[in-house]
Amino acid sequence: MLLKDLIGLLEKKYNINLMEKWDNSGLIIGREERNISKILICLDITNDIIEQALENKADLIISHHPLIFNEIKKINSGSLLGKKILKLIENNIAVYSIHTNADSAVGGLNDFILEKMDLHGKTEILFKNEFENSMIGGLGRVIELEEETEITCIIKKIKENLGLENIRVVGTKAKIKKLAVVTGSGGSLIPHLDKSIDLYITGDLKHHESLDAYEEGMVLIDLGHYESEVIFSELIKKDLKKEFDGDIIKAKEKHVFEII
């Protein structure tokens, strides 16, 4: 499949207009006219991921986090990023990233994590994204559970279904009816949450924002940034299998932190 056709396929669901203004999703490296027969999907493009792409003879890496995020003025072997870019170009490996548009898309990462958690109830978009006079997605999800549930039961279900040994919890409210989820780093959104939300699930919570929320009587669960988004590869593989007839490989990924 031509890369431009593959991009068109992905952007039917992950519309590039859903990307936040500060983001850099889309085609990072590569020619749209080249043919793609093998794809590697990952969360972050590390040196190890590039080696996996080389070993598997991948034509394209699809990542959640963009390889190039901030403005760069030089691409050379004097920096880690420069070395990665040069290695990818020299080995003719294209890079396409689906970041905040994957978070906001209907059926995207935030919907997928709720599906994985096996939480049932009426679901709505937390912060709607509007363009071209049409609501097509938005950041985060709110779910009203079918019945009030003990937070201990929710924690147990999340840990089991996401394969997590530990999660961080702020607050001990006994029963939860309405909860919100934002994958990745969602602490900055806490002040904008509706007061009717009993539980907020995200990653990368900071001490002071968590402390303020606790004193306001809020209940928070910090899954971890990596833990809330590592399912990206599973989601994109599921999407691509429907129409891409080449090889799709989920990268072998490792958390940068170790608990010892």
C-alpha positions as CSV (number, residue, x, y, z in Angstrom):
1,M,0.0,0.0,0.0
2,L,1.3,3.5,-0.8
3,L,2.1,5.5,2.3
4,K,-0.2,8.3,1.2
5,D,-3.1,5.8,1.0
6,L,-2.2,4.4,4.4
7,I,-2.2,7.9,5.9
8,G,-5.6,8.5,4.3
9,L,-6.9,5.3,5.8
10,L,-5.6,6.3,9.3
11,E,-6.9,9.8,9.1
12,K,-10.4,8.7,8.4
13,K,-10.5,7.9,12.1
14,Y,-7.7,9.9,13.5
15,N,-8.4,13.2,11.8
16,I,-5.4,15.4,11.9
17,N,-7.6,18.4,12.8
18,L,-8.2,16.7,16.2
19,M,-4.5,17.3,17.0
20,E,-3.9,19.9,19.7
21,K,-2.2,23.1,18.5
22,W,1.0,22.4,20.3
23,D,1.3,18.8,18.9
24,N,3.3,17.5,16.0
25,S,1.3,14.5,14.7
26,G,1.4,13.3,11.1
27,L,4.1,12.2,8.7
28,I,7.4,13.1,10.4
29,I,9.8,11.3,8.0
30,G,9.2,9.8,4.6
31,R,7.9,10.1,1.1
32,E,4.1,9.7,0.6
33,E,4.7,8.0,-2.8
34,R,6.6,5.0,-1.4
35,N,5.1,1.5,-1.0
36,I,4.6,0.2,2.6
37,S,4.6,-3.6,3.2
38,K,5.7,-3.9,6.8
39,I,4.8,-1.7,9.8
40,L,6.1,-1.5,13.3
41,I,3.9,0.2,15.9
42,C,5.2,1.7,19.2
43,L,4.6,4.2,21.9
44,D,8.0,6.0,21.7
45,I,10.8,5.8,19.1
46,T,13.8,4.8,21.1
47,N,17.1,3.4,19.7
48,D,15.8,-0.1,20.6
49,I,12.6,0.5,18.6
50,I,14.7,1.6,15.6
51,E,16.8,-1.6,15.9
52,Q,13.6,-3.6,16.0
53,A,12.4,-1.9,12.8
54,L,15.7,-2.8,11.2
55,E,15.6,-6.4,12.4
56,N,12.1,-6.8,11.1
57,K,12.8,-4.9,7.8
58,A,9.9,-2.5,8.6
59,D,9.2,0.3,6.0
60,L,7.3,2.4,8.5
61,I,7.1,3.1,12.2
62,I,3.8,4.3,13.6
63,S,4.4,5.9,17.0
64,H,2.0,7.6,19.5
65,H,4.6,10.1,20.7
66,P,6.1,12.2,17.9
67,L,9.8,11.7,17.3
68,I,10.2,15.4,16.5
69,F,8.2,17.4,19.0
70,N,10.0,20.8,19.4
71,E,11.6,22.9,16.7
72,I,15.1,21.7,15.7
73,K,17.6,23.7,13.8
74,K,20.2,21.0,13.0
75,I,20.1,17.3,12.2
76,N,23.5,15.7,12.8
77,S,25.2,13.1,14.9
78,G,25.9,15.5,17.7
79,S,22.6,14.9,19.4
80,L,20.5,11.8,20.3
81,L,17.6,13.0,18.2
82,G,19.9,13.8,15.3
83,K,21.4,10.3,15.4
84,K,17.9,8.7,15.4
85,I,16.7,10.8,12.4
86,L,19.8,10.1,10.4
87,K,19.6,6.4,11.1
88,L,15.9,6.3,10.0
89,I,16.5,8.2,6.8
90,E,19.7,6.2,5.9
91,N,17.7,3.0,6.3
92,N,14.7,4.3,4.4
93,I,12.3,3.9,7.4
94,A,9.3,6.3,7.4
95,V,7.8,7.7,10.6
96,Y,4.2,8.6,11.2
97,S,2.8,9.7,14.6
98,I,-0.7,9.7,15.9
99,H,-0.6,11.6,19.2
100,T,-3.4,13.9,20.5
101,N,-5.6,13.0,17.6
102,A,-5.5,9.4,18.8
103,D,-6.5,10.6,22.2
104,S,-9.5,12.6,21.0
105,A,-10.8,10.5,18.1
106,V,-14.1,8.6,18.6
107,G,-13.0,5.0,19.1
108,G,-9.5,6.2,19.9
109,L,-7.2,5.7,22.9
110,N,-9.6,7.1,25.5
111,D,-12.5,5.0,24.4
112,F,-10.2,2.0,24.0
113,I,-8.9,2.2,27.6
114,L,-12.4,2.2,28.9
115,E,-13.2,-0.8,26.8
116,K,-10.1,-2.5,28.2
117,M,-11.0,-1.6,31.8
118,D,-14.4,-3.2,31.2
119,L,-16.3,-0.3,32.8
120,H,-19.9,-0.1,31.6
121,G,-22.3,2.9,31.5
122,K,-23.3,6.0,29.5
123,T,-20.1,7.5,27.9
124,E,-19.6,11.1,26.8
125,I,-16.7,13.3,25.6
126,L,-15.0,15.2,28.5
127,F,-13.7,18.2,26.5
128,K,-15.2,18.5,23.0
129,N,-13.1,19.5,20.0
130,E,-14.9,21.5,17.4
131,F,-13.8,22.4,13.9
132,E,-15.6,22.9,10.6
133,N,-18.8,23.3,12.6
134,S,-18.9,19.6,13.4
135,M,-18.3,17.8,16.7
136,I,-16.3,14.8,15.9
137,G,-14.3,14.1,19.0
138,G,-12.5,15.5,22.0
139,L,-10.1,14.9,24.8
140,G,-11.0,12.4,27.6
141,R,-14.1,10.5,28.3
142,V,-16.8,10.6,31.1
143,I,-18.6,7.5,32.0
144,E,-21.6,7.2,34.3
145,L,-21.6,3.7,35.7
146,E,-24.8,1.6,35.6
147,E,-24.7,1.6,39.5
148,E,-22.6,3.1,42.3
149,T,-19.5,1.0,42.7
150,E,-17.0,0.7,45.6
151,I,-13.7,2.3,44.5
152,T,-11.9,-0.8,45.7
153,C,-13.8,-2.8,43.1
154,I,-12.9,-0.3,40.4
155,I,-9.2,-0.4,41.3
156,K,-9.2,-4.2,41.3
157,K,-10.9,-4.3,37.8
158,I,-8.4,-1.7,36.4
159,K,-5.3,-3.5,37.7
160,E,-6.5,-6.9,36.4
161,N,-7.7,-5.7,33.0
162,L,-4.7,-3.5,32.3
163,G,-2.2,-5.9,33.8
164,L,-0.9,-3.4,36.5
165,E,0.6,-4.5,39.8
166,N,0.4,-1.0,41.3
167,I,-1.4,2.2,40.8
168,R,-1.4,5.5,42.8
169,V,-4.6,6.6,44.4
170,V,-5.6,10.0,46.0
171,G,-8.7,10.0,48.2
172,T,-10.8,7.2,49.6
173,K,-14.4,8.0,48.6
174,A,-16.3,4.8,49.1
175,K,-18.6,4.8,46.1
176,I,-18.2,6.0,42.5
177,K,-21.0,6.7,40.1
178,K,-19.4,9.1,37.5
179,L,-15.7,9.0,36.5
180,A,-13.5,10.6,33.9
181,V,-10.5,9.3,32.0
182,V,-7.7,11.1,30.2
183,T,-4.8,8.9,28.9
184,G,-1.3,10.3,29.2
185,S,-0.6,13.3,31.3
186,G,-3.9,14.9,32.4
187,G,-3.1,16.6,35.7
188,S,-3.4,20.1,34.2
189,L,-7.0,19.5,33.4
190,I,-8.1,18.9,37.0
191,P,-9.2,22.5,37.6
192,H,-11.6,22.2,34.6
193,L,-13.4,19.1,35.7
194,D,-17.1,19.1,36.5
195,K,-17.7,18.8,40.2
196,S,-20.1,15.9,39.5
197,I,-17.2,13.7,38.6
198,D,-16.5,11.3,41.5
199,L,-13.2,9.9,40.2
200,Y,-10.6,11.1,37.7
201,I,-8.2,8.6,36.1
202,T,-5.1,9.8,34.3
203,G,-1.3,9.6,34.5
204,D,1.8,11.7,35.5
205,L,0.0,13.4,38.4
206,K,2.2,16.0,40.3
207,H,2.4,16.3,44.0
208,H,0.9,19.8,44.4
209,E,-1.9,19.4,41.9
210,S,-2.8,16.1,43.6
211,L,-2.7,17.7,47.0
212,D,-5.0,20.5,46.0
213,A,-7.4,18.0,44.5
214,Y,-7.3,15.9,47.7
215,E,-8.2,19.0,49.8
216,E,-11.1,19.7,47.4
217,G,-12.4,16.2,48.2
218,M,-11.6,14.7,44.8
219,V,-10.6,11.1,44.2
220,L,-7.8,10.4,41.7
221,I,-6.1,7.4,40.2
222,D,-2.7,7.8,38.5
223,L,-2.1,4.9,36.2
224,G,1.2,6.2,35.0
225,H,1.9,7.8,31.6
226,Y,3.3,4.7,30.0
227,E,0.7,2.4,31.5
228,S,-2.2,4.4,30.2
229,E,-0.9,4.6,26.7
230,V,1.1,1.4,26.0
231,I,-2.2,-0.1,24.6
232,F,-1.8,2.3,21.6
233,S,0.0,-0.4,19.6
234,E,-2.9,-2.9,20.1
235,L,-5.4,-0.3,19.1
236,I,-3.6,0.7,15.8
237,K,-3.0,-2.9,14.9
238,K,-6.7,-3.6,15.3
239,D,-7.5,-0.6,13.1
240,L,-5.0,-1.5,10.3
241,K,-5.8,-5.3,10.2
242,K,-9.1,-4.4,8.5
243,E,-7.6,-2.9,5.3
244,F,-3.8,-3.3,5.3
245,D,-2.7,-6.6,3.9
246,G,1.0,-6.3,4.8
247,D,2.8,-7.3,8.1
248,I,1.9,-5.4,11.3
249,I,4.3,-5.8,14.2
250,K,3.7,-4.6,17.8
251,A,7.0,-3.4,19.1
252,K,8.5,-4.9,22.3
253,E,8.4,-2.0,24.7
254,K,9.9,-1.5,28.1
255,H,9.0,1.0,30.8
256,V,11.8,3.5,31.5
257,F,11.2,3.2,35.3
258,E,11.8,0.1,37.4
259,I,10.4,-0.4,40.8
260,I,13.1,-2.0,43.0
